[in-house]
Amino acid sequence: PAEIGVLRQTQATTIVEIIIHEGRKRQIRRMFLAIGHPVIMLRRVAIDGVTVNKIPIGDFRHLTSAEVEVLYRSVRLK
């Protein structure tokens, strides 16, 4: 099951953290639209243990060999 927590809330907006283990196309947007709360912005911060670590928009970082290994294992290539 998904985990949802409210990080910050104002009168106009709410910032939430959602942890899902297997997402479908536009799943988060559809879930929130169904309860009357359209999504303004989404940001993925991790996938399979590989984190963004506050990388500026448009920038990148090289993966460590351990991260590559985890990703290969998650898709059963090694």
C-alpha positions, 0 to 999 in steps of 0.5 A: 500500500502507498504511504502518504504524509502531509509535509506542509499545508497552507490555506491554498496548497498542501505539500505531501510525500507519497511513497509508492512501490509500483506506480502506473501512468499518471497514478498520483495525478488521477488519485488526487483528481478523484478526491478533488485536489488537482496536482500542480507539481510532482517531483520524483526523489528516489527510484529503487534506492537511487536518490536525487540528492538535491541535483539542480534542474537540468543537471545530472550525477554519475551513479555509483557502482552499487546503485547500478548493481541495485538497478540491474537486480531490480530488473533481473539483468544480473 
